[in-house]
């Protein structure tokens, strides 16, 4: 039986009857929702957990979320009474709150340095598990944007991911290369599956336009900066998209930005969602940003895929993991691969 423990103020709470936990590389804060009816064993107080409390959530001894309780939802009817506890990673504060950092401008600073400055007032550390690229000529907080919007905007310029490390901090990374030894196989461990294929947000050509630092005496032509370009050869009709660069950059940086946009949109256009029994494979928990072999003929799928997100569920139907996947190229700074014979993946 999977052991889910919520620790609040030095006290551990278990025995949850319903659990929903979600972690992914496209969300900066993991989320949880746990429900128990009646009182916990050994607890005299009915609902000792308070909203706003610092907490950690662990699964079989592995910490998956370090953050805060957002909501406490007690309920009752004629048949039962209970409480639902809802919370997020500490990094959820970056999503909710405005970006305020000294002057709000940086010159010659790297993504790691900029992100560290923005996250520091929240008590959130930032580390890098990959190269963060060169220093920005200039970077600035835009009026009214949240702390996460400012960090994520800078990360897009460097073609990297910024995700929660499950310990209350952020880590700058790229698409993972660690491999799960247990394959997802139709007729064996895949209990249910579905997929979405969409061309709605894909374009044939991506043009990322930069901007030079303007002066009172310079003309519009002089202020116009370099541009970068990427092509998605799998979009057969004319569908151009112009992107205005978030910050000042050179041609190489703008090319990277255009390729990142093309690759991410390609990856988001074809997504399988696979449900398995339990939360573990042979080597441990199913985790986002790991590679797995998928063999699912009903979805025309026989290849390595990147786990984008995992939703862990425990309810009356049992314990299940919903695993969202995409092609690894979707989060790598690489040209969009050419169509391989008309297959959707």
MIGU-814933 format. One record per residue (C-alpha): residue number from 1; residue in three letters; chain; y, z, x. Coordinates in steps of 0.05 Angstrom, whole numbers, plus 32768, in hexadecimal, padded with zeros to 4 digits. Layout:
{rec NUM ALA A {Y Z X}}
...
END
This chain:
{rec 1 UNK A {8000 8000 8000}}
{rec 2 UNK A {8044 7FEC 801C}}
{rec 3 UNK A {806F 802A 802C}}
{rec 4 UNK A {80B9 8021 801B}}
{rec 5 UNK A {80E4 805B 8030}}
{rec 6 UNK A {812F 8063 8021}}
{rec 7 UNK A {814E 8097 8050}}
{rec 8 UNK A {818F 80B7 8039}}
{rec 9 UNK A {81B1 80F3 805B}}
{rec 10 UNK A {8171 8104 8081}}
{rec 11 UNK A {8146 8103 8043}}
{rec 12 UNK A {810F 80CF 8037}}
{rec 13 UNK A {8101 80B3 7FF3}}
{rec 14 UNK A {80C2 808C 7FE3}}
{rec 15 UNK A {8095 807F 7FA8}}
{rec 16 UNK A {80BF 8046 7F8D}}
{rec 17 UNK A {80A2 8022 7F51}}
{rec 18 UNK A {80CC 7FE3 7F58}}
{rec 19 UNK A {80E8 7FC6 7F99}}
{rec 20 UNK A {8112 7F89 7FA8}}
{rec 21 UNK A {8129 7F7C 7FF0}}
{rec 22 UNK A {8148 7F3C 800A}}
{rec 23 UNK A {8158 7F27 8051}}
{rec 24 UNK A {816D 7EE3 8069}}
{rec 25 UNK A {8192 7EBC 809F}}
{rec 26 UNK A {81C4 7EA1 806C}}
{rec 27 UNK A {81DA 7EE6 8054}}
{rec 28 UNK A {81FD 7F16 8083}}
{rec 29 UNK A {81E4 7F54 805E}}
{rec 30 UNK A {819E 7F63 8047}}
{rec 31 UNK A {8199 7F81 8001}}
{rec 32 UNK A {816A 7FB1 7FDE}}
{rec 33 UNK A {815E 7FCB 7F98}}
{rec 34 UNK A {812B 8002 7F8D}}
{rec 35 UNK A {8117 8025 7F4D}}
{rec 36 UNK A {80F1 8065 7F3E}}
{rec 37 UNK A {80E3 8087 7EFC}}
{rec 38 UNK A {80E0 80D2 7EF2}}
{rec 39 UNK A {80ED 80FC 7F30}}
{rec 40 UNK A {80D4 80F3 7F77}}
{rec 41 UNK A {809A 811E 7F8C}}
{rec 42 UNK A {80B3 815E 7FAB}}
{rec 43 UNK A {80FB 8154 7F95}}
{rec 44 UNK A {811C 8187 7F68}}
{rec 45 UNK A {815D 8160 7F5F}}
{rec 46 UNK A {8155 8126 7F2F}}
{rec 47 UNK A {8183 80F2 7F52}}
{rec 48 UNK A {819A 810D 7F95}}
{rec 49 UNK A {81AE 80C8 7FB0}}
{rec 50 UNK A {81F9 80BA 7FA9}}
{rec 51 UNK A {821C 8077 7FAA}}
{rec 52 UNK A {8241 806B 7FEB}}
{rec 53 UNK A {820C 8091 8014}}
{rec 54 UNK A {81F6 8076 8057}}
{rec 55 UNK A {81AD 8062 8056}}
{rec 56 UNK A {8174 803E 8078}}
{rec 57 UNK A {813B 8019 8056}}
{rec 58 UNK A {80F9 8011 807A}}
{rec 59 UNK A {80B8 7FED 8069}}
{rec 60 UNK A {807A 800A 8089}}
{rec 61 UNK A {80A5 802B 80BE}}
{rec 62 UNK A {80CE 7FED 80CE}}
{rec 63 UNK A {8118 7FF3 80BF}}
{rec 64 UNK A {812F 7FB6 8096}}
{rec 65 UNK A {8173 7FCE 807E}}
{rec 66 UNK A {81A7 7FFE 809B}}
{rec 67 UNK A {81E2 8006 806E}}
{rec 68 UNK A {81FC 8028 802F}}
{rec 69 UNK A {81E9 8036 7FE7}}
{rec 70 UNK A {8216 800A 7FBD}}
{rec 71 UNK A {8200 801F 7F78}}
{rec 72 UNK A {81D8 8056 7F56}}
{rec 73 UNK A {81C0 8042 7F10}}
{rec 74 UNK A {819E 8079 7EE8}}
{rec 75 UNK A {817D 8065 7EA7}}
{rec 76 UNK A {8153 8081 7E6E}}
{rec 77 UNK A {8136 8070 7E2B}}
{rec 78 UNK A {8105 8092 7DFC}}
{rec 79 UNK A {80CB 8080 7E2A}}
{rec 80 UNK A {80E3 808D 7E70}}
{rec 81 UNK A {811D 809D 7E9E}}
{rec 82 UNK A {812B 8088 7EE5}}
{rec 83 UNK A {815D 806E 7F18}}
{rec 84 UNK A {8169 802E 7F3D}}
{rec 85 UNK A {818A 8030 7F82}}
{rec 86 UNK A {81AE 7FF1 7F9B}}
{rec 87 UNK A {81C8 7FE8 7FE1}}
{rec 88 UNK A {81D7 7FBA 801B}}
{rec 89 UNK A {81DA 7FB6 8066}}
{rec 90 UNK A {8217 7FD5 8087}}
{rec 91 UNK A {822F 7F8E 8094}}
{rec 92 UNK A {823C 7F87 8049}}
{rec 93 UNK A {8280 7FA6 8056}}
{rec 94 UNK A {8293 7F68 807D}}
{rec 95 UNK A {8286 7F3E 803F}}
{rec 96 UNK A {82AF 7F6C 8011}}
{rec 97 UNK A {82EB 7F7E 803D}}
{rec 98 UNK A {8326 7F59 805A}}
{rec 99 UNK A {832A 7F46 80A2}}
{rec 100 UNK A {835D 7F6F 80C9}}
{rec 101 UNK A {835C 7F6E 8115}}
{rec 102 UNK A {8398 7F7D 8142}}
{rec 103 UNK A {83C5 7F3F 8140}}
{rec 104 UNK A {838F 7F16 811E}}
{rec 105 UNK A {8393 7EE0 8154}}
{rec 106 UNK A {836A 7ED3 8192}}
{rec 107 UNK A {8375 7EA4 81CD}}
{rec 108 UNK A {833E 7E93 81FE}}
{rec 109 UNK A {830C 7EC2 81DD}}
{rec 110 UNK A {82C3 7EB4 81CE}}
{rec 111 UNK A {82A1 7EB9 818A}}
{rec 112 UNK A {8280 7EFA 81A0}}
{rec 113 UNK A {82C3 7F18 81B2}}
{rec 114 UNK A {82E5 7F01 8172}}
{rec 115 UNK A {82AC 7F1A 8146}}
{rec 116 UNK A {82AA 7F5D 816A}}
{rec 117 UNK A {82F4 7F67 815F}}
{rec 118 UNK A {82EE 7F58 8115}}
{rec 119 UNK A {82B0 7F83 810A}}
{rec 120 UNK A {82C6 7FBF 8135}}
{rec 121 UNK A {82F1 7FE3 80FF}}
{rec 122 UNK A {82B3 7FE4 80D2}}
{rec 123 UNK A {8289 8006 8108}}
{rec 124 UNK A {825D 7FC8 810D}}
{rec 125 UNK A {8245 7FB0 8151}}
{rec 126 UNK A {823C 7F66 8162}}
{rec 127 UNK A {820A 7F4C 8195}}
{rec 128 UNK A {81F5 7F06 81AA}}
{rec 129 UNK A {81AD 7EEC 81AF}}
{rec 130 UNK A {81C3 7EA6 81C2}}
{rec 131 UNK A {81FD 7E83 81E5}}
{rec 132 UNK A {823D 7E8B 81BE}}
{rec 133 UNK A {825D 7E4D 81DC}}
{rec 134 UNK A {82A0 7E47 81FE}}
{rec 135 UNK A {82DF 7E6F 81EF}}
{rec 136 UNK A {830C 7E59 81B6}}
{rec 137 UNK A {834F 7E3D 81CB}}
{rec 138 UNK A {836A 7E63 8190}}
{rec 139 UNK A {834C 7E87 8155}}
{rec 140 UNK A {836E 7EAC 811C}}
{rec 141 UNK A {835F 7ED2 80DC}}
{rec 142 UNK A {8375 7EAC 809F}}
{rec 143 UNK A {839E 7ED2 806D}}
{rec 144 UNK A {8374 7EF3 8038}}
{rec 145 UNK A {832F 7EE3 8054}}
{rec 146 UNK A {82F9 7F17 805B}}
{rec 147 UNK A {82DE 7F2F 809D}}
{rec 148 UNK A {829D 7F09 8092}}
{rec 149 UNK A {82C2 7EC8 8080}}
{rec 150 UNK A {82E9 7ECD 80C1}}
{rec 151 UNK A {82AA 7ED9 80EB}}
{rec 152 UNK A {8280 7EA4 80C7}}
{rec 153 UNK A {82B8 7E70 80CE}}
{rec 154 UNK A {82BA 7E7B 8119}}
{rec 155 UNK A {826E 7E78 811D}}
{rec 156 UNK A {826D 7E34 80FB}}
{rec 157 UNK A {8298 7E19 8133}}
{rec 158 UNK A {8263 7E2E 8164}}
{rec 159 UNK A {8227 7E19 813A}}
{rec 160 UNK A {8206 7E5D 813A}}
{rec 161 UNK A {81EE 7E90 8107}}
{rec 162 UNK A {8209 7ED6 80FF}}
{rec 163 UNK A {81D6 7F04 80DC}}
{rec 164 UNK A {81C8 7F4D 80D1}}
{rec 165 UNK A {819B 7F6E 8105}}
{rec 166 UNK A {8180 7FA0 80D1}}
{rec 167 UNK A {819D 7FD9 80FB}}
{rec 168 UNK A {81E4 7FD6 80DF}}
{rec 169 UNK A {81FE 7FA1 810F}}
{rec 170 UNK A {8207 7F56 8116}}
{rec 171 UNK A {81E3 7F27 8145}}
{rec 172 UNK A {81F9 7EE1 8157}}
{rec 173 UNK A {81BC 7EB4 815A}}
{rec 174 UNK A {819E 7E70 814D}}
{rec 175 UNK A {8161 7E57 8128}}
{rec 176 UNK A {8126 7E82 813D}}
{rec 177 UNK A {80EC 7E6B 8169}}
{rec 178 UNK A {80BC 7EA5 815E}}
{rec 179 UNK A {807F 7E8D 8139}}
{rec 180 UNK A {8056 7EAF 8103}}
{rec 181 UNK A {800C 7EA5 8112}}
{rec 182 UNK A {7FF8 7EA8 80C9}}
{rec 183 UNK A {8002 7E64 80A8}}
{rec 184 UNK A {8017 7E5C 805F}}
{rec 185 UNK A {7FDF 7E34 8040}}
{rec 186 UNK A {7FD7 7E1B 7FF9}}
{rec 187 UNK A {7F96 7E35 7FDA}}
{rec 188 UNK A {7F94 7E70 800B}}
{rec 189 UNK A {7FD0 7E9F 8010}}
{rec 190 UNK A {8003 7E77 7FE8}}
{rec 191 UNK A {8004 7E95 7FA2}}
{rec 192 UNK A {803D 7E6A 7F86}}
{rec 193 UNK A {806E 7E37 7FA0}}
{rec 194 UNK A {80A8 7E0C 7F8A}}
{rec 195 UNK A {80DB 7DE1 7FAD}}
{rec 196 UNK A {8121 7DC4 7FA3}}
{rec 197 UNK A {8134 7D7F 7FBD}}
{rec 198 UNK A {817D 7D6C 7FB6}}
{rec 199 UNK A {81AD 7D38 7FD2}}
{rec 200 UNK A {81E9 7D56 7FAF}}
{rec 201 UNK A {8209 7D76 7FED}}
{rec 202 UNK A {81F3 7D44 8022}}
{rec 203 UNK A {821F 7D0E 8040}}
{rec 204 UNK A {8215 7CD0 8069}}
{rec 205 UNK A {824D 7CDF 809A}}
{rec 206 UNK A {826E 7D20 80AF}}
{rec 207 UNK A {82B2 7D1C 80D1}}
{rec 208 UNK A {82CF 7D5D 80EB}}
{rec 209 UNK A {8319 7D58 80FA}}
{rec 210 UNK A {833D 7D86 812A}}
{rec 211 UNK A {8385 7D98 8132}}
{rec 212 UNK A {83B0 7DA0 8170}}
{rec 213 UNK A {83E3 7DD8 8178}}
{rec 214 UNK A {8422 7DBC 8159}}
{rec 215 UNK A {8469 7DC3 8173}}
{rec 216 UNK A {84AC 7DB9 8150}}
{rec 217 UNK A {84B8 7D7A 817A}}
{rec 218 UNK A {8472 7D5C 8172}}
{rec 219 UNK A {8461 7D25 8140}}
{rec 220 UNK A {8428 7D25 810D}}
{rec 221 UNK A {8402 7CF4 813A}}
{rec 222 UNK A {840A 7D23 8175}}
{rec 223 UNK A {83F2 7D5E 814C}}
{rec 224 UNK A {83B4 7D39 8134}}
{rec 225 UNK A {837A 7D52 815D}}
{rec 226 UNK A {8336 7D36 8171}}
{rec 227 UNK A {82FD 7D2D 8142}}
{rec 228 UNK A {82B1 7D33 8142}}
{rec 229 UNK A {827E 7D0D 811A}}
{rec 230 UNK A {8235 7D13 8104}}
{rec 231 UNK A {8209 7CE3 80DC}}
{rec 232 UNK A {81D2 7CF3 80AA}}
{rec 233 UNK A {81A9 7CB4 80AC}}
{rec 234 UNK A {817F 7CCB 8071}}
{rec 235 UNK A {81B9 7CC3 8041}}
{rec 236 UNK A {81B6 7C79 8032}}
{rec 237 UNK A {81F6 7C70 800A}}
{rec 238 UNK A {823E 7C79 8021}}
{rec 239 UNK A {8250 7CC3 801A}}
{rec 240 UNK A {8283 7CDA 804E}}
{rec 241 UNK A {829C 7D21 8055}}
{rec 242 UNK A {82D9 7D36 807D}}
{rec 243 UNK A {82DB 7D7D 8096}}
{rec 244 UNK A {831B 7D9D 80B0}}
{rec 245 UNK A {8307 7DC8 80EC}}
{rec 246 UNK A {8311 7E13 80E2}}
{rec 247 UNK A {8332 7E1B 8126}}
{rec 248 UNK A {834E 7DF1 815E}}
{rec 249 UNK A {8315 7DD0 8186}}
{rec 250 UNK A {8306 7D97 81B5}}
{rec 251 UNK A {82DC 7D59 81A5}}
{rec 252 UNK A {829B 7D79 81BC}}
{rec 253 UNK A {82A6 7DB6 8190}}
{rec 254 UNK A {82B6 7D8A 8154}}
{rec 255 UNK A {8278 7D60 815F}}
{rec 256 UNK A {824F 7DA0 815F}}
{rec 257 UNK A {8272 7DB7 8120}}
{rec 258 UNK A {8263 7D74 80FD}}
{rec 259 UNK A {8219 7D76 8113}}
{rec 260 UNK A {8213 7DBE 80FB}}
{rec 261 UNK A {822D 7DAA 80B7}}
{rec 262 UNK A {81FE 7D6F 80B1}}
{rec 263 UNK A {81C1 7D97 80C7}}
{rec 264 UNK A {81CE 7DD2 809A}}
{rec 265 UNK A {81DA 7DA7 805D}}
{rec 266 UNK A {819A 7D81 806C}}
{rec 267 UNK A {8174 7DC2 8070}}
{rec 268 UNK A {8191 7DDD 8030}}
{rec 269 UNK A {817F 7D9D 800A}}
{rec 270 UNK A {8134 7DA9 800E}}
{rec 271 UNK A {811B 7DEF 8004}}
{rec 272 UNK A {80D5 7E08 7FF3}}
{rec 273 UNK A {80CC 7E4F 7FD8}}
{rec 274 UNK A {8087 7E6B 7FE3}}
{rec 275 UNK A {806B 7EAB 7FC6}}
{rec 276 UNK A {8033 7ED2 7FE9}}
{rec 277 UNK A {800F 7F12 7FD9}}
{rec 278 UNK A {8029 7F4D 8001}}
{rec 279 UNK A {8062 7F52 8032}}
{rec 280 UNK A {803A 7F4A 8073}}
{rec 281 UNK A {8016 7F15 809A}}
{rec 282 UNK A {7FE3 7F25 80D0}}
{rec 283 UNK A {8019 7F36 8102}}
{rec 284 UNK A {804A 7F5E 80D8}}
{rec 285 UNK A {8080 7F55 80A3}}
{rec 286 UNK A {8095 7F0F 808D}}
{rec 287 UNK A {80DA 7F0A 80AC}}
{rec 288 UNK A {8113 7ED7 80A9}}
{rec 289 UNK A {8124 7EAA 80E4}}
{rec 290 UNK A {80DB 7EA1 80F9}}
{rec 291 UNK A {80B1 7E62 80F9}}
{rec 292 UNK A {8073 7E59 80CF}}
{rec 293 UNK A {8041 7E21 80C3}}
{rec 294 UNK A {8040 7E0B 807A}}
{rec 295 UNK A {8008 7DE2 805B}}
{rec 296 UNK A {8018 7DD5 8012}}
{rec 297 UNK A {8002 7D90 7FF8}}
{rec 298 UNK A {8022 7D9C 7FB3}}
{rec 299 UNK A {8066 7D9E 7FD6}}
{rec 300 UNK A {8054 7D66 8008}}
{rec 301 UNK A {805C 7D99 803E}}
{rec 302 UNK A {8034 7D9D 807F}}
{rec 303 UNK A {8061 7DB2 80B8}}
{rec 304 UNK A {8083 7DED 80DB}}
{rec 305 UNK A {80BA 7E0C 80B2}}
{rec 306 UNK A {80F0 7E40 80BE}}
{rec 307 UNK A {80F0 7E7E 8092}}
{rec 308 UNK A {8137 7E82 8078}}
{rec 309 UNK A {8130 7EBF 804B}}
{rec 310 UNK A {80FC 7EF0 8032}}
{rec 311 UNK A {80FF 7F16 7FF1}}
{rec 312 UNK A {80CF 7F50 7FEE}}
{rec 313 UNK A {80BA 7F64 7FA7}}
{rec 314 UNK A {8092 7F9E 7F8C}}
{rec 315 UNK A {8089 7FA5 7F41}}
{rec 316 UNK A {8052 7FA9 7F0C}}
{rec 317 UNK A {8037 7F66 7F22}}
{rec 318 UNK A {802A 7F80 7F68}}
{rec 319 UNK A {8048 7F76 7FAD}}
{rec 320 UNK A {8062 7F30 7FBE}}
{rec 321 UNK A {808F 7F0D 7FF0}}
{rec 322 UNK A {80B8 7ED1 7FDC}}
{rec 323 UNK A {80C2 7EA8 801C}}
{rec 324 UNK A {80FA 7E74 801D}}
{rec 325 UNK A {80F2 7E3D 8051}}
{rec 326 UNK A {8116 7E02 806F}}
{rec 327 UNK A {810D 7DD1 80A9}}
{rec 328 UNK A {811F 7DF3 80EC}}
{rec 329 UNK A {8151 7DBB 80FB}}
{rec 330 UNK A {817D 7DD6 80C3}}
{rec 331 UNK A {8197 7E0D 80F1}}
{rec 332 UNK A {8193 7DEB 8134}}
{rec 333 UNK A {81CD 7DC7 8154}}
{rec 334 UNK A {81A8 7D84 8153}}
{rec 335 UNK A {81B3 7D40 8132}}
{rec 336 UNK A {8194 7D3A 80ED}}
{rec 337 UNK A {814D 7D1E 80F7}}
{rec 338 UNK A {813E 7CD9 80DA}}
{rec 339 UNK A {8113 7CD1 809C}}
{rec 340 UNK A {80C9 7CD3 80AE}}
{rec 341 UNK A {80AB 7CA5 807B}}
{rec 342 UNK A {80CB 7CBB 803B}}
{rec 343 UNK A {80AD 7D01 803A}}
{rec 344 UNK A {80DD 7D35 801D}}
{rec 345 UNK A {80D9 7D61 805B}}
END
